[in-house]
Amino acid sequence: MSTKSDYTDEEWATLLRAPTVAGMAISVADPGGPIEVSKELMATLRAAVAPPSQDPLVTAVSDEIAAMAAERKNPAGGFKPHGPAPGDQVLDEMRRVHEILVAKATPDEAKAFGTWLMAVAQATANREKEGGFLGVGGEQVSDREREMLARLGTTLGVD
């Protein structure tokens, strides 16, 4: 079992921002306006602080994210995808998370962590319908969001 002391400060910061970045994956896959981004962030944070697993590593990271949110600190740190390919930057960050986990966590911890990140991304994608007009019509998860979820699962090794 790995603990915070098994990771460098930089690695731990990467793990801490991972759930927020997983939510960002959905936001950059199918960008919306500021209200939609706000709703996506709230869905991301709710899912990040309520992991579907009691894995100690997942719980430790989730608890620290909850403490950061209570102090109004940004769990994403300084990570801000930009430029022409923000989705690729998000996936590169998730690839880095996966590499850290493969190197330092047990296989069960790595799987639980990746599964948690996918649950966060899925919760973000499910937050409300895409398209339609005034809540009528549209789809729960857009094609671009589904594609990003698939790419995210492959990147995290949990597809």
Secondary structure, 3 states (H helix, E strand, C coil): CCCHHHCCHHHHHHHHHHHHHHHHHHHHHCCCCHHHHHHHHHHHHHHHCCCCCCCHHHHHHHHHHHHHHHCCCCCCCCCCCCCCCHHHHHHHHHHHHHHHHHHHCCHHHHHHHHHHHHHHHHHHHCCCCECCECCECCECCCHHHHHHHHHHHHHHCCC
